[in-house]
Amino acid sequence: MLYLDKLLSQLAYPLGASLVLGSLALVLMLLGRVRAALLSLAIGILWLALWSMPMVSDRLRLSLEGRFVQQGVQTLPAADAAVVLGGAIRGAPPDWSYPDLGRAADRVWHAARLYHARKAPRIIVSGGGLPWLGERAVEADGMRRFLTDLGVPPEAVLLEGRSRNTRENALYTAEILRAEGIDRVLLVTSALHMPRALATFRAVGIDAIPAPIDFEVMPEPAHPIRWLPDAEALSDSTRALKEYLGWWVYRHRGWAGS
C-alpha cells in the first residue's frame, strides 16, 4: 500500500501529470490523432508552467500556512512534552559521520527552543525510515543528535523511530504518550504540514497544541519577474499540493477526523 500510494501521488503532482500528458500526446501522435495529441501536449505544458510561477506557488502555500500565526515560544502555553515530526533530517548511511539537515530542519531547532524556554520538559522525535531509501539510520536518531547539539540533554528526548508517514507519527506517538503518562503536547511541524498533522493527531485522541514553524511565504513585492516559471517554485507548489492530496486521502480514510 505504501508503494502504491507513493506511485499514485507522484503521478498526481505537476511534473508527473505533465509527463503523463506528454506521453499520451506521443501515443496519440503515433495513432494519427494529431489534434488530440497537440491538445494533450499543450495542457501538460500549461499545467507545469502554472505551478512553476512563484506568485501562484506563494498563494497556494499561503492557503495552508495562513491558517496559523507565527509566534514566539514565550507566547505558547506549557505542555507535558513537545512532539517534533520527521521530514527535517535525512537519515545517513552507515558509513556517514553525520545526518543531513533538510529544508524543514527548523522543526528540530524550534523543539529545542521550546525545551530551553521551559515550555516542554521532554521532546518526542517522531520519524522512521522509508524502505526505498536503503539501509540508513532512522530519522529520529538524527533529530536526537541535532537536539543534543542544541543543548537538549539526551535523557529529555524520547524516540519514535517506526513511523513512515503522518498517520503513523500520530499512532506510534500516542503509544509513547500513554506509556509515559503524558496528556498534553506541543505539536511541532512545518506550517505547511500543520493542518493535516494537527487533525491527524487529534483524530487519535492526542491533546495537541499547534506550534508551527518553518513558515515559507514572506511578503514580497508583486514584481513581474515573479510570474516567470521557476524550478524552486515548482518544487514548492508540489509540496503544497502534496498536503492537499494528503488531506483528502486522510479525510477519505477517516484518519483526520470528520
C-alpha positions as CSV (number, residue, x, y, z in Angstrom):
1,M,0.0,0.0,0.0
2,L,2.8,2.4,0.8
3,Y,4.5,1.9,-2.6
4,L,1.1,2.2,-4.4
5,D,0.3,5.5,-2.5
6,K,3.7,6.8,-3.4
7,L,3.4,5.9,-7.1
8,L,-0.1,7.4,-7.5
9,S,0.8,10.6,-5.7
10,Q,3.8,11.1,-7.9
11,L,1.6,10.8,-11.0
12,A,-0.8,13.4,-9.5
13,Y,1.8,16.1,-8.9
14,P,2.5,18.7,-11.6
15,L,5.7,17.1,-13.0
16,G,4.2,13.6,-13.0
17,A,0.9,14.7,-14.5
18,S,2.7,16.7,-17.2
19,L,4.9,13.7,-18.1
20,V,1.8,11.6,-18.4
21,L,0.1,14.1,-20.7
22,G,3.3,14.4,-22.8
23,S,3.4,10.6,-23.1
24,L,-0.2,10.5,-24.0
25,A,0.4,13.1,-26.7
26,L,3.2,10.9,-28.2
27,V,0.9,7.9,-28.3
28,L,-1.9,9.9,-29.9
29,M,0.5,11.3,-32.5
30,L,1.6,7.8,-33.4
31,L,-2.0,6.8,-33.8
32,G,-2.5,9.7,-36.2
33,R,-4.7,11.8,-33.8
34,V,-2.7,15.0,-34.3
35,R,-5.2,17.5,-32.8
36,A,-5.8,15.4,-29.7
37,A,-2.0,15.0,-29.3
38,L,-1.4,18.7,-29.6
39,L,-4.2,19.4,-27.1
40,S,-2.7,16.9,-24.6
41,L,0.8,18.4,-25.0
42,A,-0.5,21.9,-24.6
43,I,-2.4,21.1,-21.4
44,G,0.7,19.4,-20.0
45,I,2.9,22.3,-20.7
46,L,0.4,24.9,-19.3
47,W,-0.2,22.8,-16.2
48,L,3.5,22.6,-15.5
49,A,4.0,26.3,-16.2
50,L,1.2,27.3,-13.9
51,W,2.6,25.7,-10.8
52,S,6.1,26.9,-11.7
53,M,5.1,30.6,-11.2
54,P,6.4,32.0,-7.9
55,M,3.2,34.1,-7.5
56,V,1.0,31.0,-7.9
57,S,3.2,28.9,-5.6
58,D,3.1,31.6,-2.9
59,R,-0.7,31.8,-3.0
60,L,-1.1,28.1,-2.8
61,R,1.3,27.7,0.2
62,L,-0.2,30.6,2.0
63,S,-3.6,29.0,1.8
64,L,-2.2,26.4,4.2
65,E,0.3,28.4,6.2
66,G,-2.1,31.3,6.7
67,R,-4.3,29.2,9.0
68,F,-1.7,29.7,11.7
69,V,0.1,32.7,13.2
70,Q,3.8,33.0,13.7
71,Q,4.5,33.5,17.4
72,G,7.5,33.3,19.7
73,V,7.9,30.5,22.1
74,Q,7.1,32.8,25.0
75,T,3.5,33.2,23.9
76,L,2.9,29.4,23.7
77,P,1.4,27.5,26.7
78,A,3.4,25.0,28.6
79,A,2.7,21.3,27.9
80,D,4.0,17.9,29.2
81,A,6.1,17.4,26.1
82,A,6.8,18.6,22.6
83,V,6.4,16.3,19.6
84,V,8.5,17.1,16.6
85,L,7.7,15.4,13.3
86,G,10.1,13.9,10.8
87,G,10.8,15.3,7.4
88,A,13.5,17.6,8.7
89,I,16.6,15.3,8.5
90,R,17.7,12.6,6.1
91,G,18.9,9.5,7.9
92,A,22.5,8.9,6.9
93,P,24.0,5.7,5.5
94,P,26.0,3.6,8.0
95,D,29.4,4.9,6.8
96,W,28.4,8.6,7.1
97,S,29.5,10.6,10.2
98,Y,26.6,12.9,10.3
99,P,22.9,13.1,9.1
100,D,21.9,15.6,6.5
101,L,19.7,18.6,7.6
102,G,16.8,19.2,5.2
103,R,14.9,22.3,4.4
104,A,12.5,21.7,7.3
105,A,15.2,21.4,10.0
106,D,13.6,24.4,11.6
107,R,11.3,21.9,13.3
108,V,14.1,20.4,15.4
109,W,15.5,23.8,16.2
110,H,12.1,25.0,17.3
111,A,11.7,22.0,19.6
112,A,15.0,22.9,21.2
113,R,13.7,26.5,21.7
114,L,10.6,25.1,23.4
115,Y,12.7,23.0,25.8
116,H,15.0,25.8,26.7
117,A,12.0,28.2,27.3
118,R,10.6,25.6,29.7
119,K,7.5,25.0,27.6
120,A,8.1,21.3,27.3
121,P,10.3,19.2,29.7
122,R,10.6,16.4,27.2
123,I,10.7,16.1,23.4
124,I,9.4,13.2,21.4
125,V,11.1,12.9,18.0
126,S,8.9,11.0,15.5
127,G,10.3,9.7,12.3
128,G,11.4,6.4,10.9
129,G,12.9,5.3,7.6
130,L,11.5,4.6,4.1
131,P,12.1,1.1,2.6
132,W,13.2,2.5,-0.8
133,L,16.0,4.6,0.7
134,G,18.0,1.5,1.6
135,E,20.0,0.9,4.8
136,R,20.0,4.2,6.8
137,A,19.7,5.4,10.3
138,V,16.1,6.3,11.2
139,E,15.3,10.0,11.2
140,A,14.5,10.0,14.9
141,D,18.2,9.2,15.6
142,G,19.3,12.2,13.5
143,M,16.9,14.5,15.2
144,R,18.0,13.4,18.6
145,R,21.7,14.1,17.7
146,F,20.7,17.6,16.4
147,L,18.8,18.3,19.6
148,T,21.7,17.3,21.8
149,D,24.0,19.6,19.7
150,L,21.5,22.3,20.5
151,G,21.8,21.7,24.2
152,V,18.9,19.4,25.0
153,P,20.0,16.6,27.3
154,P,19.7,13.1,25.8
155,E,17.5,11.9,28.7
156,A,14.9,14.5,27.8
157,V,14.5,13.1,24.3
158,L,12.1,10.1,23.6
159,L,12.4,8.3,20.2
160,E,9.7,7.1,18.0
161,G,11.5,5.6,15.0
162,R,8.9,3.4,13.3
163,S,6.6,5.9,11.5
164,R,6.7,6.3,7.8
165,N,4.0,8.9,7.4
166,T,1.9,11.4,9.4
167,R,-0.7,8.8,10.3
168,E,1.9,6.6,11.8
169,N,3.5,9.6,13.5
170,A,0.3,10.0,15.4
171,L,-0.4,6.4,16.1
172,Y,3.1,5.5,17.4
173,T,3.4,8.7,19.3
174,A,0.1,8.0,21.1
175,E,1.6,4.8,22.3
176,I,4.5,6.6,23.9
177,L,2.3,9.2,25.4
178,R,0.1,6.6,27.1
179,A,3.2,4.7,28.4
180,E,4.8,7.8,29.8
181,G,1.6,9.3,31.2
182,I,1.8,12.4,29.0
183,D,-1.5,14.2,28.5
184,R,-0.8,17.4,26.6
185,V,1.8,18.1,23.9
186,L,3.0,20.9,21.7
187,L,3.0,19.7,18.1
188,V,6.0,20.9,16.1
189,T,6.0,20.7,12.4
190,S,6.2,23.0,9.3
191,A,3.3,25.4,8.9
192,L,2.6,23.9,5.5
193,H,2.2,20.5,7.1
194,M,0.4,21.6,10.3
195,P,-3.3,21.5,9.1
196,R,-3.1,17.8,8.2
197,A,-0.8,16.9,11.1
198,L,-2.9,18.6,13.8
199,A,-6.1,17.0,12.5
200,T,-4.4,13.5,12.4
201,F,-3.0,13.8,15.9
202,R,-6.3,15.0,17.3
203,A,-8.1,12.2,15.5
204,V,-6.3,9.6,17.5
205,G,-7.1,11.3,20.8
206,I,-4.0,13.4,21.4
207,D,-4.4,16.7,23.1
208,A,-2.1,18.6,20.7
209,I,-1.5,22.3,20.7
210,P,-0.1,23.6,17.3
211,A,3.4,25.1,17.5
212,P,4.0,25.7,13.8
213,I,7.4,26.7,12.4
214,D,9.2,26.9,9.0
215,F,6.8,29.5,7.6
216,E,8.0,29.9,4.0
217,V,5.9,32.6,2.3
218,M,7.2,36.1,3.1
219,P,5.8,39.5,2.0
220,E,7.4,40.3,-1.4
221,P,6.6,43.0,-4.0
222,A,4.4,41.8,-6.9
223,H,7.3,42.1,-9.4
224,P,6.6,40.9,-12.9
225,I,9.5,38.5,-12.7
226,R,7.6,36.5,-10.1
227,W,5.2,35.4,-12.9
228,L,8.1,33.7,-14.7
229,P,8.4,29.9,-14.3
230,D,11.0,28.8,-11.7
231,A,12.2,25.4,-10.7
232,E,12.1,26.1,-7.0
233,A,8.5,27.4,-7.3
234,L,7.5,24.2,-8.9
235,S,9.0,22.2,-6.0
236,D,7.2,24.5,-3.5
237,S,3.9,24.1,-5.3
238,T,4.3,20.3,-5.4
239,R,4.8,20.1,-1.6
240,A,1.7,22.2,-1.1
241,L,-0.3,20.1,-3.5
242,K,1.0,17.0,-1.6
243,E,-0.6,18.4,1.6
244,Y,-3.9,19.0,-0.1
245,L,-3.8,15.5,-1.6
246,G,-2.8,14.0,1.7
247,W,-5.6,15.9,3.4
248,W,-8.1,14.5,1.0
249,V,-6.8,10.9,1.4
250,Y,-6.7,11.2,5.2
251,R,-10.3,12.6,5.4
252,H,-11.5,9.9,3.0
253,R,-9.9,7.1,5.2
254,G,-11.1,8.7,8.4
255,W,-7.6,9.4,9.6
256,A,-8.1,13.2,10.0
257,G,-11.5,13.4,11.7
258,S,-14.7,14.2,10.0
